[in-house]
Amino acid sequence: MPWLKAQRRTAAAHSFFVVYSHSSSPDSFREIMAETAPAPAATKAAKKKPAVKRKRTGPSVGELIVKAVSASKERSGVSLAALKKALAAGGYDVEKNNSRVKIAVKSLVTKGTLVQTKGTGASGSFKLSKKQCCVLT
């Protein structure tokens, strides 16, 4: 091949080669471009199928919390720690689903199912509201 000078230039996200040659024949230019051209981009992979959601079995966290609070005989309500112990005794994995327990407690308080007797947020003590107590019996 005649004297050849190639420079690699980068513009934005694309990278390309600029090839300079002293030869004037178009065939030698095609040969050079064939050697230095990057491989064609791979075709797009087939679209992935969306993940299939599994059906939940058993009662929801909120239902378990309401059952645990209604089973308690304490007048001042059930603390969050005692609530977690009751859920763990019932077979619920509290360590793995700690945030779900907190979110469920907060949502039950905002719905009016539970009343927060002490504390703020998900901490403190909780008992059933008078309305919910009458519905359960």
QUITA-V530702 format. One record per residue. N is the residue number from 0. RES is the residue in one letter. D_LAST is the distance of its C-alpha to the last C-alpha in Angstrom with 2 decimals. Layout:
N/RES/D_LAST ; N/RES/D_LAST
//
This chain:
0/M/95.04 ; 1/P/96.61 ; 2/W/95.52 ; 3/L/91.75 ; 4/K/89.50 ; 5/A/85.73 ; 6/Q/83.33 ; 7/R/79.60 ; 8/R/77.96 ; 9/T/74.34 ; 10/A/73.07 ; 11/A/69.37 ; 12/A/67.52 ; 13/H/70.48 ; 14/S/73.23 ; 15/F/76.56 ; 16/F/80.12 ; 17/V/83.25 ; 18/V/86.27 ; 19/Y/89.84 ; 20/S/92.81 ; 21/H/96.54 ; 22/S/96.89 ; 23/S/97.13 ; 24/S/96.28 ; 25/P/92.89 ; 26/D/92.47 ; 27/S/92.40 ; 28/F/89.74 ; 29/R/87.51 ; 30/E/88.02 ; 31/I/87.08 ; 32/M/83.93 ; 33/A/82.92 ; 34/E/83.28 ; 35/T/81.46 ; 36/A/78.77 ; 37/P/75.22 ; 38/A/73.45 ; 39/P/71.58 ; 40/A/67.89 ; 41/A/65.65 ; 42/T/63.91 ; 43/K/60.27 ; 44/A/57.96 ; 45/A/55.75 ; 46/K/52.47 ; 47/K/49.63 ; 48/K/46.78 ; 49/P/43.45 ; 50/A/41.17 ; 51/V/38.65 ; 52/K/35.08 ; 53/R/33.10 ; 54/K/29.71 ; 55/R/26.95 ; 56/T/25.29 ; 57/G/21.86 ; 58/P/19.00 ; 59/S/20.07 ; 60/V/20.46 ; 61/G/17.88 ; 62/E/15.17 ; 63/L/16.52 ; 64/I/16.49 ; 65/V/12.86 ; 66/K/12.08 ; 67/A/14.76 ; 68/V/13.70 ; 69/S/10.09 ; 70/A/11.97 ; 71/S/14.38 ; 72/K/14.62 ; 73/E/17.28 ; 74/R/17.29 ; 75/S/19.56 ; 76/G/17.78 ; 77/V/19.01 ; 78/S/22.54 ; 79/L/23.68 ; 80/A/25.73 ; 81/A/22.94 ; 82/L/20.81 ; 83/K/23.85 ; 84/K/24.33 ; 85/A/20.83 ; 86/L/21.48 ; 87/A/24.94 ; 88/A/23.74 ; 89/G/21.57 ; 90/G/24.81 ; 91/Y/24.77 ; 92/D/28.23 ; 93/V/27.64 ; 94/E/31.39 ; 95/K/32.10 ; 96/N/29.20 ; 97/N/29.13 ; 98/S/29.68 ; 99/R/26.86 ; 100/V/24.41 ; 101/K/25.85 ; 102/I/25.81 ; 103/A/22.19 ; 104/V/21.21 ; 105/K/23.44 ; 106/S/22.11 ; 107/L/18.44 ; 108/V/19.77 ; 109/T/21.83 ; 110/K/19.10 ; 111/G/16.99 ; 112/T/14.09 ; 113/L/15.51 ; 114/V/17.55 ; 115/Q/20.78 ; 116/T/21.59 ; 117/K/24.94 ; 118/G/27.46 ; 119/T/28.14 ; 120/G/27.65 ; 121/A/25.99 ; 122/S/26.96 ; 123/G/25.33 ; 124/S/21.89 ; 125/F/18.56 ; 126/K/15.09 ; 127/L/12.03 ; 128/S/12.72 ; 129/K/11.19 ; 130/K/10.64 ; 131/Q/8.93 ; 132/C/6.68 ; 133/C/5.55 ; 134/V/5.66 ; 135/L/3.82 ; 136/T/0.00
//
